[in-house]
Structures are given as structure tokens and as C-alpha cells.
């Protein structure tokens, strides 16, 4: 157990979470995810279904030698014996033992309709299947948890049968009976009421597993905790079938910071954001910027009114210190920004305009004019930092003076498309003179060609640009004017292999918009890196 509290945080990212559309973990991925989950202090990691899926069978075999867990215990998942089959003869039950995990989580039907229509067996045989399988695994030294599938829907049809399933499991030695909202259709008030009733009629430890089809999986889980369950199941970032599952990160953060339940070791809580993003990368899913607690925007403030209060005291507009869960507060600068937003954002970027006359006021006015014209700085910190630095009394001059540029695209008959660009610039020398430089380069498009040509023109004077390259390029059409005329916003992500920064450009012409963003990107590389 990862804490002194008799409370289980049980993660099923590798089993239930892997059922999300578009997710397919390799065995190496599963091992990496398990290590990451262990770093946030969960007590149990459900690794998959050995015997049913070859990949999961391999995972458990490799885990025995490759997975060293500090906080968690590994769990194998499977079903009770089949109807009419002796538990000793069921190969799926044998596979659970072969996985050699200290804990096994069984799934069983707890809805009379599913027993009769899906399993096509009797209610009594289903109870025997539960008792036989639990007792058999316990006799072989396994701790057993039982997932009561469709428990809440089954309770609505017959409020007693699910309790009988729990009693059969507890009587055979199961440690936990998990009430599952398998269809995800419950609301918190119903979950709380049902859990309270079941808890009053059973003597074992109860758990909760909620799907998110009503958008209430986390709320339903917390309602169940309030009603007395001491075992919660979730998945990283809420991954799962259909609308997903209760999010493990939100569950841990709420249980610790809002319900004062120390369900993970204290030094694990600040790892939540890092692990959330790392698992998203392994799942090949972009992190959700607006995910509570761990999203990049979870503590981002845009309105000037918020920033004014935050300047006085950050907790006035933050429900907790972002650092508690490994996150940071961010100030977004937009047309809604006031003086406080600009001042706080400047401090965040290392540019303090306090004491520089009315520099802050000038920036506020400039931002509002630019944003009205389509510019957006909330996703382009590098461009905004350059705008701020231009207000400093010792502001550096431009890297170069542009004489002209030309960019073309050539489409060959074999389908090859090549961009070509020529730039003519005047670059200052240390002795105060300037040098006229002309460079031509090819690329896979006009913007790439411009990027290469401009860096070639500047790299002799600014050698740090040799390590810089374009990492991502995004175009958004802001306003269609008919035909092909539209206002275009370009965001460019640039990297030097160590860090990454984003710049913005806006113009009716997409190449000119790209030019503005490119110039900012290279200027930032020289001034800041």
C-alpha cells in the first residue's frame, strides 16, 4: 500500500483506458506507462487481461523482470469461470495465475438481465461462478478484487441481486467489491444514494468504477467516496471507451486537496502534470490544455480584472497553488488585457517594465490595436517578449534591414513541388558599417525556403542561428472576404534543440504573415537564447 491510509487508488489505464478509440500501446509502451503511474503513487496498476490478449500475456511475463515498482502493486484482470465449467478447468482462470501478480481483479455480472440474457445462465450459477473463482484464486495466494459490472443499472432493476453478488465474493475471500457504472449513465446524487444503501447492507470494502458518458465520472466517484467507498478506479487523462473513464489525475488531486485524503505520498502529487503529459505522448494523443489541474490552461488567466487581483494575491483567482500538482500559473495577454496583465506577463518573461515611464500603457494600447487586426499573443510568448523588450531604453536594434524578398513555388510534372526564395538584407557589422547580403535557397514550400535563405544570410553575423530550425507551422484564416482573399494568422514553433518558442505573424498574404513570424523567431533566437 502506498500510504498509511486504508484507501486504494486503482489505475486501469493499461486495460480499460486502452479501449479508447485510436489508442494502441505496444508492450514497451505499457511498461513505460506503468512506471509513470507508479511515480504518482497509485496503489494498484491493472496491466491487462492475460490469456485473452497475447500482448497482455507478454506484458505480464516481461513485467516480472523489467518492472520495478516503488509504490504500486501490479494487477491482472480477468473473468470468473465460465458457466458449467469447473474453475480448475477454466484456461482463462489458469492464465490469471500464470501472470503471477499479487492481486487479481475479476469482473462479474451483477445485473439480473445481463446474467440471463448475456451469460445465458441462472442467477444461482452466476453466484457460484463468483464464489468458486474468488475462493480458488485466494487459495493460490492471490488477493482478489471483484468488479461488479453494470451494478448501478442492475440495482435499478433489482436492488438485491448485486448485493448478493458482493456477499458471494466477500464470503469467498474477496477484499474489495467494486460498484461499476459500466454504461456511464449515472449522476452523483444517484451514485451517492445507491452506495450508501449498499454499504449499509454489506460488510466488505467497497470500490467505485465510473465511465464518463454523462460527463460526471469524476463527480460520481467523489460522491461514492463521500458515501463511504475506499477504493477508486480511474485512468490516466480519463482515457477509455466511448467518452472515457474517471480521470486518475483529477481523482488524486481532488481527494488530496479538496477532501483531505492523503491517498498518495506527498512527494508524488507535484508529479501529476509531468506524468499526465508523458502518458499522453505515449498514447500519441495531444495533451488537453484545458484538463483540470494538469492542463496548460488550468491556471491561465486572460481577463484584465483577474490579473489585477492576482497581482495583489494569486490565490484570489486560483483554487490552489498550481505548484502543488506540478503546474504553473500563466498570464495571457490579449485585447482583454489591462496594465496588470502586461506587468505580470512581463515579469513571467523576465522583462520588468516597472519604472519605465508609461511603457506598460503603451504596450497595452499596442496589443489592443494589434489584436483588433488579428494578432494573437496568448500562444506566442516569444513575439510578445520582443514587443515588451522594444519598450526598454536599451532595446537592441533590429538584426537586419530588409531590402526585399521573393518567394516562388515550382510544380514539376512528376508531382515534385519545390519552393525557392531570395532575400536581400543589410546586416550591421560590429564597427557600425552594414553589409548587403543576398541569399537564395530552396525548400519544400515558400515559407521553408524563406526560412533557410534568411538564416543563411544572417548566420555569419549571428552563428547561433546555425542550430535553429522550424519545428511546426500553423495557419488560421481569420476572416474570409470572398474569393481567395482572407486575413491570415501564422504561428511558427522554432527550436534550437534545447528549447522551443512560438511567434506570430498576421497579413492578408500568407507568405508575408509567415515572414513576420519568421523574423520574430530568428530575432528571439539571437536576443534570448
C-alpha positions as CSV (number, residue, x, y, z in Angstrom):
1,X,0.0,0.0,0.0
2,X,1.4,3.4,-1.0
3,X,0.0,5.3,2.0
4,X,-0.9,4.6,5.7
5,X,-4.5,5.4,4.8
6,X,-6.7,2.4,4.1
7,X,-7.7,3.8,0.7
8,X,-7.0,2.4,-2.7
9,X,-6.2,4.4,-5.8
10,X,-6.5,1.8,-8.6
11,X,-5.5,2.8,-12.1
12,X,-6.7,0.9,-15.2
13,X,-5.1,2.9,-18.0
14,X,-3.5,-0.2,-19.4
15,X,-6.7,-2.2,-19.5
16,X,-9.8,-0.1,-19.6
17,X,-8.0,3.1,-20.8
18,X,-6.5,1.2,-23.7
19,X,-10.0,0.7,-25.1
20,X,-10.1,4.4,-26.2
21,X,-10.5,4.8,-29.9
22,X,-7.2,5.4,-31.6
23,X,-5.0,4.1,-28.7
24,X,-2.8,1.1,-29.2
25,X,0.0,0.5,-26.7
26,X,2.9,-1.7,-27.5
27,X,4.3,-3.9,-24.7
28,X,7.2,-1.4,-24.3
29,X,4.6,1.4,-24.1
30,X,2.7,-0.5,-21.4
31,X,5.8,-1.0,-19.3
32,X,6.6,2.8,-19.7
33,X,3.1,3.8,-18.7
34,X,3.2,1.5,-15.6
35,X,6.5,3.1,-14.5
36,X,5.0,6.6,-14.9
37,X,1.8,5.7,-12.9
38,X,4.0,4.3,-10.1
39,X,5.7,7.7,-9.9
40,X,2.4,9.4,-8.9
41,X,1.9,6.9,-6.1
42,X,-1.1,4.9,-7.2
43,X,-1.6,1.8,-5.1
44,X,-2.6,-0.6,-7.9
45,X,-1.9,-0.8,-11.7
46,X,-4.2,-3.0,-13.7
47,X,-1.9,-4.3,-16.5
48,X,-4.4,-6.1,-18.8
49,X,-6.1,-9.4,-19.4
50,X,-3.6,-12.3,-19.6
51,X,-4.8,-15.2,-21.7
52,X,-7.4,-13.2,-23.6
53,X,-4.9,-10.8,-25.3
54,X,-1.4,-12.1,-26.3
55,X,0.0,-8.6,-25.8
56,X,-1.1,-8.6,-22.2
57,X,0.2,-12.1,-21.6
58,X,3.6,-10.8,-22.9
59,X,3.4,-7.7,-20.7
60,X,3.0,-9.7,-17.5
61,X,5.8,-12.0,-18.5
62,X,8.2,-9.1,-19.1
63,X,6.9,-7.2,-16.1
64,X,8.2,-9.9,-13.8
65,X,11.8,-9.0,-14.7
66,X,11.6,-5.5,-16.2
67,X,9.2,-3.6,-13.9
68,X,10.4,-2.5,-10.6
69,X,7.5,-0.6,-8.8
70,X,8.1,1.5,-5.7
71,X,4.5,2.3,-4.8
72,X,2.1,0.2,-6.8
73,X,1.2,-3.5,-7.0
74,X,0.5,-5.0,-10.4
75,X,-2.9,-6.4,-11.1
76,X,-4.1,-9.0,-13.6
77,X,-7.7,-8.7,-14.9
78,X,-10.0,-11.5,-15.9
79,X,-13.4,-13.0,-15.7
80,X,-14.9,-15.6,-13.3
81,X,-15.1,-19.2,-14.5
82,X,-17.5,-19.9,-17.3
83,X,-20.9,-21.3,-16.6
84,X,-20.9,-25.0,-16.3
85,X,-17.1,-25.3,-16.2
86,X,-15.1,-26.3,-13.1
87,X,-12.8,-23.4,-12.0
88,X,-9.8,-25.8,-12.1
89,X,-10.5,-26.5,-15.8
90,X,-11.0,-22.9,-17.0
91,X,-8.0,-21.8,-19.1
92,X,-8.7,-18.1,-18.5
93,X,-8.5,-18.6,-14.8
94,X,-5.3,-20.5,-15.2
95,X,-3.9,-17.6,-17.2
96,X,-4.6,-15.3,-14.2
97,X,-2.4,-17.5,-12.0
98,X,0.3,-17.7,-14.7
99,X,0.5,-13.9,-14.7
100,X,2.0,-14.2,-11.2
101,X,0.6,-10.8,-10.0
102,X,-0.1,-10.4,-6.2
103,X,-3.6,-9.1,-7.0
104,X,-6.3,-10.2,-9.4
105,X,-9.3,-8.2,-10.4
106,X,-12.2,-10.3,-11.6
107,X,-15.2,-9.0,-13.5
108,X,-18.7,-10.5,-12.8
109,X,-22.2,-9.7,-13.8
110,X,-24.3,-8.1,-11.2
111,X,-27.4,-7.2,-13.2
112,X,-30.0,-9.9,-13.5
113,X,-30.7,-9.0,-17.1
114,X,-27.1,-9.5,-18.1
115,X,-26.9,-12.8,-16.2
116,X,-29.9,-14.2,-18.0
117,X,-29.5,-12.5,-21.5
118,X,-25.7,-12.1,-21.9
119,X,-24.3,-15.1,-19.9
120,X,-27.5,-17.1,-20.5
121,X,-27.3,-18.8,-17.2
122,X,-29.2,-18.8,-13.9
123,X,-28.8,-16.3,-11.1
124,X,-27.6,-19.0,-8.7
125,X,-25.0,-20.3,-11.2
126,X,-23.6,-16.8,-11.6
127,X,-23.2,-16.5,-7.8
128,X,-21.4,-19.9,-7.8
129,X,-19.1,-18.7,-10.6
130,X,-18.1,-15.7,-8.4
131,X,-17.6,-17.7,-5.2
132,X,-15.7,-20.5,-6.9
133,X,-13.3,-18.3,-8.8
134,X,-12.6,-16.0,-5.8
135,X,-12.0,-18.9,-3.5
136,X,-9.7,-20.7,-6.0
137,X,-7.5,-17.6,-6.5
138,X,-7.4,-16.8,-2.8
139,X,-6.4,-20.4,-2.1
140,X,-3.5,-19.9,-4.5
141,X,-2.3,-16.9,-2.6
142,X,-3.8,-14.1,-4.6
143,X,-5.6,-11.0,-3.3
144,X,-8.9,-10.6,-5.2
145,X,-10.9,-7.6,-6.1
146,X,-14.3,-8.0,-7.8
147,X,-15.7,-5.6,-10.4
148,X,-19.4,-5.8,-10.3
149,X,-20.3,-4.9,-13.9
150,X,-23.4,-2.9,-14.6
151,X,-24.0,-2.6,-10.9
152,X,-26.0,0.7,-10.9
153,X,-28.2,-0.3,-13.8
154,X,-28.7,-3.7,-12.2
155,X,-29.6,-2.0,-8.9
156,X,-32.4,-0.1,-10.7
157,X,-33.8,-3.4,-12.0
158,X,-33.3,-5.4,-8.8
159,X,-31.8,-3.7,-5.8
160,X,-30.9,-7.0,-4.1
161,X,-29.1,-9.1,-6.6
162,X,-26.0,-7.0,-6.8
163,X,-25.7,-7.2,-3.1
164,X,-25.9,-11.0,-3.3
165,X,-23.0,-10.9,-5.8
166,X,-21.0,-8.9,-3.3
167,X,-21.8,-11.2,-0.5
168,X,-20.8,-14.2,-2.5
169,X,-17.4,-12.6,-3.3
170,X,-16.8,-11.4,0.3
171,X,-17.7,-14.8,1.6
172,X,-15.2,-16.5,-0.6
173,X,-12.4,-14.1,0.4
174,X,-12.5,-11.1,-1.9
175,X,-11.1,-7.9,-0.4
176,X,-12.9,-5.3,-2.4
177,X,-16.3,-5.3,-4.2
178,X,-16.3,-2.6,-6.9
179,X,-19.6,-1.0,-8.0
180,X,-19.3,-0.3,-11.7
181,X,-21.2,2.3,-13.7
182,X,-20.4,0.4,-16.8
183,X,-22.7,2.4,-19.1
184,X,-21.6,5.7,-17.6
185,X,-25.2,6.9,-17.3
186,X,-25.3,7.8,-13.6
187,X,-25.4,11.2,-11.9
188,X,-23.8,12.0,-8.5
189,X,-27.0,12.0,-6.5
190,X,-27.9,8.5,-7.6
191,X,-24.4,7.1,-7.1
192,X,-24.3,8.6,-3.6
193,X,-27.7,7.2,-2.7
194,X,-27.0,3.7,-4.0
195,X,-23.6,3.4,-2.4
196,X,-25.0,4.5,1.0
197,X,-27.7,1.8,0.7
198,X,-25.3,-0.9,-0.4
199,X,-22.8,0.0,2.3
200,X,-25.5,-0.3,4.9
201,X,-26.3,-3.9,3.7
202,X,-22.8,-5.3,3.2
203,X,-19.7,-5.7,5.4
204,X,-16.9,-5.6,2.9
205,X,-14.7,-2.9,1.4
206,X,-16.5,-1.1,-1.5
207,X,-15.0,0.5,-4.5
208,X,-16.2,2.6,-7.4
209,X,-15.6,2.5,-11.2
210,X,-17.2,5.2,-13.3
211,X,-17.4,5.7,-17.1
212,X,-17.9,9.3,-18.3
213,X,-20.8,9.1,-20.6
214,X,-22.7,11.8,-18.7
215,X,-19.5,13.9,-18.1
216,X,-19.8,13.0,-14.4
217,X,-17.3,10.2,-13.9
218,X,-15.1,12.2,-11.5
219,X,-18.1,13.7,-9.7
220,X,-19.7,10.3,-9.4
221,X,-16.5,8.8,-8.0
222,X,-16.2,11.6,-5.4
223,X,-19.9,11.2,-4.5
224,X,-19.2,7.5,-3.9
225,X,-16.2,8.4,-1.7
226,X,-18.4,10.7,0.3
227,X,-20.9,7.9,0.7
228,X,-18.2,5.5,2.0
229,X,-16.2,3.7,-0.7
230,X,-12.5,3.5,-0.1
231,X,-11.3,2.2,-3.4
232,X,-11.5,4.3,-6.6
233,X,-10.7,3.3,-10.1
234,X,-9.6,5.7,-12.9
235,X,-7.5,6.0,-16.0
236,X,-4.8,8.5,-17.0
237,X,-6.3,11.6,-18.5
238,X,-9.7,9.9,-18.5
239,X,-8.8,7.6,-21.4
240,X,-11.3,4.9,-22.1
241,X,-14.1,3.6,-24.3
242,X,-16.7,6.0,-25.7
243,X,-16.5,9.2,-23.6
244,X,-13.8,7.7,-21.3
245,X,-13.4,7.0,-17.6
246,X,-12.9,8.9,-14.4
247,X,-9.5,10.7,-14.7
248,X,-6.9,9.4,-12.3
249,X,-5.2,12.7,-12.1
250,X,-8.4,14.6,-11.2
251,X,-9.3,12.0,-8.7
252,X,-6.0,12.1,-6.9
253,X,-5.9,16.0,-6.9
254,X,-9.4,16.3,-5.6
255,X,-9.1,13.6,-3.0
256,X,-5.9,15.1,-1.6
257,X,-6.5,18.9,-2.0
258,X,-10.3,19.1,-1.6
259,X,-11.2,16.1,0.6
260,X,-8.1,16.0,2.7
261,X,-7.5,12.3,2.0
262,X,-3.7,11.6,1.6
263,X,-4.3,8.9,-0.9
264,X,-0.8,9.2,-2.5
265,X,2.6,10.0,-0.9
266,X,3.0,13.8,-0.5
267,X,6.1,13.9,-2.8
268,X,4.1,12.3,-5.6
269,X,1.5,15.0,-6.0
270,X,3.8,17.5,-7.8
271,X,4.4,14.8,-10.5
272,X,0.8,14.9,-11.7
273,X,1.2,17.3,-14.6
274,X,4.5,15.8,-15.8
275,X,3.2,12.2,-15.8
276,X,-0.1,13.3,-17.4
277,X,1.7,14.8,-20.4
278,X,4.2,11.9,-20.6
279,X,1.4,9.3,-20.9
280,X,-0.4,11.5,-23.5
281,X,2.8,11.3,-25.6
282,X,3.0,7.5,-25.2
283,X,-0.7,7.3,-26.2
284,X,0.0,9.6,-29.2
285,X,-2.7,12.0,-28.0
286,X,-2.2,15.7,-27.7
287,X,-2.4,16.8,-24.1
288,X,-5.7,18.6,-23.3
289,X,-4.7,22.1,-22.5
290,X,-8.0,22.6,-20.5
291,X,-7.7,19.5,-18.4
292,X,-8.4,20.4,-14.7
293,X,-5.3,20.6,-12.5
294,X,-2.7,19.4,-15.1
295,X,-3.7,21.2,-18.4
296,X,-1.5,24.0,-19.6
297,X,-4.5,26.4,-19.3
298,X,-5.7,25.1,-15.9
299,X,-4.2,28.1,-14.2
300,X,-4.1,30.6,-17.2
301,X,-5.7,33.9,-16.7
302,X,-6.9,36.1,-19.6
303,X,-9.2,38.8,-18.3
304,X,-7.5,42.0,-17.0
305,X,-9.8,42.0,-13.9
306,X,-8.3,38.6,-12.9
307,X,-4.8,39.8,-13.4
308,X,-5.4,42.9,-11.3
309,X,-6.4,40.7,-8.4
310,X,-3.7,38.2,-9.0
311,X,-1.1,41.0,-8.8
312,X,-2.3,41.6,-5.2
313,X,-2.6,37.9,-4.3
314,X,-2.5,34.9,-6.7
315,X,-4.9,32.8,-4.5
316,X,-7.7,35.3,-5.2
317,X,-8.2,33.7,-8.6
318,X,-6.5,30.3,-8.2
319,X,-8.4,27.5,-6.4
320,X,-5.0,26.1,-5.2
321,X,-1.3,26.8,-5.7
322,X,-0.5,25.3,-9.2
323,X,2.8,24.0,-7.9
324,X,1.0,21.6,-5.7
325,X,0.2,19.5,-8.8
326,X,3.3,20.4,-10.7
327,X,1.7,23.1,-12.8
328,X,2.3,26.9,-13.3
329,X,0.2,30.0,-13.4
330,X,0.2,31.8,-16.7
331,X,-1.0,35.3,-17.6
332,X,-2.4,35.5,-21.2
333,X,-2.1,38.8,-23.0
334,X,-5.0,39.6,-25.4
335,X,-7.2,42.5,-26.2
336,X,-8.8,41.9,-22.8
337,X,-5.5,42.6,-21.1
338,X,-5.1,45.6,-18.7
339,X,-2.0,47.1,-17.2
340,X,-1.8,44.3,-14.5
341,X,-1.8,41.6,-17.2
342,X,1.0,43.1,-19.1
343,X,3.1,43.8,-16.0
344,X,2.6,40.2,-14.7
345,X,3.3,38.7,-18.1
346,X,6.4,40.8,-18.4
347,X,7.7,39.5,-15.0
348,X,6.9,36.0,-16.1
349,X,9.0,36.5,-19.3
350,X,11.8,38.3,-17.4
351,X,11.0,41.8,-18.7
352,X,10.2,44.3,-16.0
353,X,8.7,47.5,-17.3
354,X,8.0,49.0,-13.9
355,X,9.8,52.3,-13.6
356,X,10.0,52.7,-17.4
357,X,7.5,55.6,-17.6
358,X,4.3,54.7,-19.3
359,X,5.8,51.7,-21.2
360,X,3.1,49.4,-19.8
361,X,0.4,51.7,-21.0
362,X,2.0,51.8,-24.5
363,X,2.1,48.1,-24.6
364,X,-1.5,47.7,-23.6
365,X,-2.6,50.1,-26.3
366,X,-0.4,48.4,-28.9
367,X,-1.7,45.0,-28.0
368,X,-5.3,46.1,-28.3
369,X,-4.7,47.6,-31.8
370,X,-2.8,44.5,-33.0
371,X,-5.3,42.1,-31.6
372,X,-8.1,44.0,-33.3
373,X,-6.2,43.5,-36.5
374,X,-6.0,39.7,-36.0
375,X,-2.8,39.3,-34.0
376,X,-2.9,36.9,-31.0
377,X,-0.1,36.8,-28.4
378,X,-1.7,34.3,-25.9
379,X,0.0,31.4,-27.9
380,X,3.1,33.4,-29.0
381,X,5.1,34.3,-25.9
382,X,8.3,34.9,-27.9
383,X,6.7,37.6,-30.1
384,X,5.2,39.3,-27.0
385,X,8.5,39.3,-25.3
386,X,10.1,41.0,-28.2
387,X,7.3,43.6,-28.2
388,X,8.0,44.2,-24.5
389,X,11.8,44.5,-24.9
390,X,11.2,47.1,-27.6
391,X,10.0,49.4,-24.8
392,X,13.2,49.2,-22.8
393,X,15.6,52.2,-23.0
394,X,18.4,49.9,-24.0
395,X,16.3,48.0,-26.6
396,X,18.6,46.2,-29.2
397,X,18.3,47.4,-32.8
398,X,16.8,45.0,-35.5
399,X,19.0,42.1,-36.6
400,X,18.9,43.5,-40.2
401,X,17.2,45.9,-42.6
402,X,15.2,44.2,-45.3
403,X,15.7,45.4,-48.8
404,X,13.4,42.8,-50.4
405,X,12.5,39.1,-50.6
406,X,10.9,37.0,-53.3
407,X,9.3,33.5,-52.8
408,X,8.1,31.2,-55.6
409,X,6.7,27.7,-55.9
410,X,7.5,25.4,-58.9
411,X,5.4,22.4,-59.6
412,X,7.1,19.7,-61.8
413,X,5.3,17.2,-63.9
414,X,6.3,14.3,-61.8
415,X,4.5,15.8,-58.8
416,X,7.5,17.4,-57.1
417,X,6.8,20.8,-55.6
418,X,9.8,23.0,-54.8
419,X,9.8,26.4,-53.1
420,X,12.5,28.9,-53.8
421,X,13.2,32.2,-52.0
422,X,15.7,35.0,-52.4
423,X,16.3,37.5,-49.6
424,X,18.3,40.8,-49.8
425,X,19.2,42.2,-46.4
426,X,21.6,44.8,-44.9
427,X,23.3,43.3,-41.8
428,X,25.1,45.6,-39.3
429,X,28.7,44.9,-38.5
430,X,30.3,45.5,-35.1
431,X,32.2,48.5,-36.5
432,X,29.0,50.3,-37.3
433,X,29.0,49.6,-41.0
434,X,26.5,47.4,-42.8
435,X,26.9,44.6,-45.3
436,X,24.5,43.9,-48.1
437,X,23.8,40.1,-48.3
438,X,21.8,38.2,-51.0
439,X,20.9,34.6,-50.4
440,X,18.8,32.1,-52.4
441,X,17.6,28.8,-51.0
442,X,15.2,26.0,-51.8
443,X,12.7,24.3,-49.5
444,X,9.6,22.2,-49.6
445,X,7.5,25.3,-49.9
446,X,7.9,29.1,-50.0
447,X,8.0,29.5,-46.2
448,X,10.6,26.8,-45.7
449,X,12.7,28.3,-48.5
450,X,12.4,31.8,-46.9
451,X,13.4,30.4,-43.5
452,X,16.5,28.7,-45.0
453,X,17.5,31.7,-47.1
454,X,17.1,34.2,-44.2
455,X,19.1,32.1,-41.8
456,X,21.9,31.7,-44.4
457,X,22.0,35.4,-44.8
458,X,22.3,36.0,-41.1
459,X,24.3,33.1,-39.8
460,X,27.8,34.6,-40.4
461,X,26.9,37.5,-38.2
462,X,24.8,35.5,-35.8
463,X,26.3,32.0,-35.6
464,X,23.7,30.7,-33.0
465,X,21.2,30.6,-35.9
466,X,23.0,27.5,-37.3
467,X,21.3,25.4,-34.6
468,X,17.8,26.9,-35.2
469,X,15.1,25.2,-37.3
470,X,11.4,25.5,-37.8
471,X,9.5,22.8,-35.7
472,X,5.9,23.5,-36.5
473,X,3.8,25.8,-38.7
474,X,0.1,26.6,-38.2
475,X,-2.2,28.8,-40.4
476,X,-5.6,30.1,-39.4
477,X,-7.9,32.0,-41.7
478,X,-9.4,34.9,-39.6
479,X,-11.9,36.5,-42.0
480,X,-13.0,35.4,-45.5
481,X,-13.5,38.4,-47.8
482,X,-14.6,36.4,-50.9
483,X,-12.6,34.6,-53.5
484,X,-9.2,33.8,-52.1
485,X,-8.9,37.0,-50.0
486,X,-8.7,36.4,-46.3
487,X,-6.8,37.7,-43.2
488,X,-4.3,35.0,-42.2
489,X,-2.6,34.4,-38.9
490,X,0.5,32.2,-38.8
491,X,2.1,30.7,-35.7
492,X,5.6,29.3,-36.0
493,X,7.2,27.0,-33.5
494,X,11.0,27.2,-33.6
495,X,13.7,25.1,-31.8
496,X,17.4,25.1,-31.3
497,X,17.4,21.6,-30.0
498,X,17.3,22.8,-26.4
499,X,14.2,25.0,-26.2
500,X,11.2,25.8,-28.3
501,X,9.4,29.1,-28.8
502,X,6.4,30.4,-30.7
503,X,6.0,33.5,-32.8
504,X,3.1,35.0,-34.7
505,X,2.5,37.0,-37.9
506,X,-0.7,38.4,-39.5
507,X,-1.3,39.7,-43.0
508,X,-3.7,39.3,-45.9
509,X,-0.9,37.4,-47.7
510,X,0.1,34.1,-46.1
511,X,3.8,34.4,-47.1
512,X,4.0,37.9,-45.6
513,X,2.3,36.7,-42.4
514,X,4.9,33.9,-42.3
515,X,7.7,36.4,-42.9
516,X,6.7,38.4,-39.8
517,X,6.7,35.2,-37.7
518,X,10.0,34.0,-39.1
519,X,11.7,37.4,-38.4
520,X,10.5,37.3,-34.8
521,X,11.6,33.6,-34.4
522,X,15.2,34.4,-35.5
523,X,15.3,37.6,-33.5
524,X,14.2,35.8,-30.4
525,X,16.9,33.1,-31.0
526,X,19.6,35.8,-31.1
527,X,18.3,38.0,-28.3
528,X,17.2,35.4,-25.9
529,X,18.9,32.0,-26.4
